[in-house]
Amino acid sequence: MTTIRLAEAADLDALIALRIESETWLHAAGIQQWVDRERGIRNLREGVAAGVTYVVDDGGTVAATLTLNGPDRDFWTDEDDPENALYLYKFIIGPAHRGTGLGDALLDWACAEAEGRGKALLRLDCWRENKSLQRYYLDRGFHHVRTVQVAGRGSGALFERPADLRTTTRSLTSAVTDEC
Ligand SMILES: CC(C)(COP(=O)(O)OP(=O)(O)OC[C@H]1O[C@@H](n2cnc3c(N)ncnc32)[C@H](O)[C@@H]1OP(=O)(O)O)[C@@H](O)C(=O)NCCC(=O)NCCS
């Protein structure tokens, strides 16, 4: 059974493995994204500790992860009404589950989370130079808001999607019972 639940400390090794596999895959494809491994792992640790990182558990294996949190104020300004959105970070699907439709189901699930928290939008920032990844989000109902350049950040292409949008009928069993 495929279930989504909050990540626990015991999931950290699997989450770090997902991140490293993903970096290796991207770099082998010549994609310059996620070049700072230490920062990536630190972010995952902080997300788990803060209770904002989720894992997709497929029969006891961590198949994917995503983090839902507040706005990154390097990118989103007061004019963006930043509290009216939920923000997607560290979205990773492991190799065995990529291209299976799990990504679409997870984006729908994140939108439902946003709606459930009274937010109108699901937002994300992604790598400025990565047009292929940006196409991925455009194809799934996201709109490009703008691209901003911040010193020391490779990310900065900003996207958003209405929280009430659904693109697939596939749903995930949620073991998330308490969003406090
Ligand atoms: C993004 C991701 C979660 C989507 O998973 P999915 O819904 O199963 O979709 P797929 O993995 O089949 O990817 C769809 C297409 O996007 C491409 N793609 C995915 N991530 C990409 C990336 N970071 N950069 C460039 N292209 C990417 C895939 O190569 C694929 O291209 P194709 O259709 O030409 O084969 C998954 O590909 C992943 O974990 N990517 C690496 C981590 C990442 O970039 N996360 C997003 C951070 S904002």
The ligand as a Tripos MOL2 file, in Angstrom:
@<TRIPOS>MOLECULE
LIG
   48    50     1     0     0
SMALL
NO_CHARGES

@<TRIPOS>ATOM
      1 C1         10.5870   16.0690  -10.1440 C.3       1 LIG1
      2 C2         10.1510   14.6480   -9.8010 C.3       1 LIG1
      3 C3          9.6870   14.5800   -8.3270 C.3       1 LIG1
      4 C4          8.9840   14.3030  -10.7300 C.3       1 LIG1
      5 O1          8.7020   12.9100  -10.6630 O.3       1 LIG1
      6 P1          7.6060   12.2810  -11.6720 P.3       1 LIG1
      7 O2          6.3250   12.9970  -11.5260 O.co2     1 LIG1
      8 O3          7.6080   10.8110  -11.4660 O.co2     1 LIG1
      9 O4          8.1360   12.6470  -13.1320 O.3       1 LIG1
     10 P2          9.4220   12.0820  -13.8730 P.3       1 LIG1
     11 O5         10.5000   11.7080  -12.9150 O.co2     1 LIG1
     12 O6          8.9690   11.0430  -14.8560 O.co2     1 LIG1
     13 O7          9.9130   13.3710  -14.6520 O.3       1 LIG1
     14 C5          9.1560   13.9420  -15.7330 C.3       1 LIG1
     15 C6         10.1220   14.5880  -16.6910 C.3       1 LIG1
     16 O8         10.8000   15.6590  -16.0110 O.3       1 LIG1
     17 C7         12.2020   15.4680  -16.0880 C.3       1 LIG1
     18 N1         12.8040   15.9330  -14.8380 N.ar      1 LIG1
     19 C8         12.4950   15.5620  -13.5810 C.ar      1 LIG1
     20 N2         13.2460   16.2160  -12.7050 N.ar      1 LIG1
     21 C9         14.0560   17.0070  -13.4240 C.ar      1 LIG1
     22 C10        15.0450   17.9350  -13.0860 C.ar      1 LIG1
     23 N3         15.3560   18.1980  -11.8160 N.pl3     1 LIG1
     24 N4         15.6760   18.5850  -14.0730 N.ar      1 LIG1
     25 C11        15.3690   18.3540  -15.3740 C.ar      1 LIG1
     26 N5         14.4200   17.5010  -15.7580 N.ar      1 LIG1
     27 C12        13.7740   16.8310  -14.7850 C.ar      1 LIG1
     28 C13        12.3850   13.9650  -16.2510 C.3       1 LIG1
     29 O9         13.6450   13.6700  -16.8300 O.3       1 LIG1
     30 C14        11.2210   13.6310  -17.1540 C.3       1 LIG1
     31 O10        11.5670   13.9930  -18.4820 O.3       1 LIG1
     32 P3         10.9850   13.1490  -19.7290 P.3       1 LIG1
     33 O11         9.4840   13.3020  -19.6570 O.co2     1 LIG1
     34 O12        11.6130   13.8220  -20.8870 O.co2     1 LIG1
     35 O13        11.4370   11.7520  -19.5040 O.co2     1 LIG1
     36 C15        11.2980   13.6070  -10.0020 C.3       1 LIG1
     37 O14        11.6590   13.5810  -11.3830 O.3       1 LIG1
     38 C16        12.5230   13.9190   -9.1950 C.2       1 LIG1
     39 O15        12.6660   13.4560   -8.0800 O.2       1 LIG1
     40 N6         13.4500   14.7380   -9.7600 N.am      1 LIG1
     41 C17        14.7210   15.0510   -9.1150 C.3       1 LIG1
     42 C18        14.5390   15.9980   -7.9600 C.3       1 LIG1
     43 C19        13.9290   17.3130   -8.3800 C.2       1 LIG1
     44 O16        14.3770   17.9560   -9.3220 O.2       1 LIG1
     45 N7         12.8720   17.7420   -7.6500 N.am      1 LIG1
     46 C20        12.1840   19.0020   -7.9140 C.3       1 LIG1
     47 C21        12.8170   20.1080   -7.1430 C.3       1 LIG1
     48 S1         11.9560   21.6520   -7.4150 S.3       1 LIG1
@<TRIPOS>BOND
     1     1     2 1
     2     2     3 1
     3     2     4 1
     4     2    36 1
     5     4     5 1
     6     5     6 1
     7     6     7 2
     8     6     8 1
     9     6     9 1
    10     9    10 1
    11    10    11 2
    12    10    12 1
    13    10    13 1
    14    13    14 1
    15    14    15 1
    16    15    16 1
    17    15    30 1
    18    16    17 1
    19    17    18 1
    20    17    28 1
    21    18    19 ar
    22    18    27 ar
    23    19    20 ar
    24    20    21 ar
    25    21    22 ar
    26    21    27 ar
    27    22    23 1
    28    22    24 ar
    29    24    25 ar
    30    25    26 ar
    31    26    27 ar
    32    28    29 1
    33    28    30 1
    34    30    31 1
    35    31    32 1
    36    32    33 2
    37    32    34 1
    38    32    35 1
    39    36    37 1
    40    36    38 1
    41    38    39 2
    42    38    40 1
    43    40    41 1
    44    41    42 1
    45    42    43 1
    46    43    44 2
    47    43    45 1
    48    45    46 1
    49    46    47 1
    50    47    48 1
@<TRIPOS>SUBSTRUCTURE
     1 LIG1         1 GROUP 0 **** ****
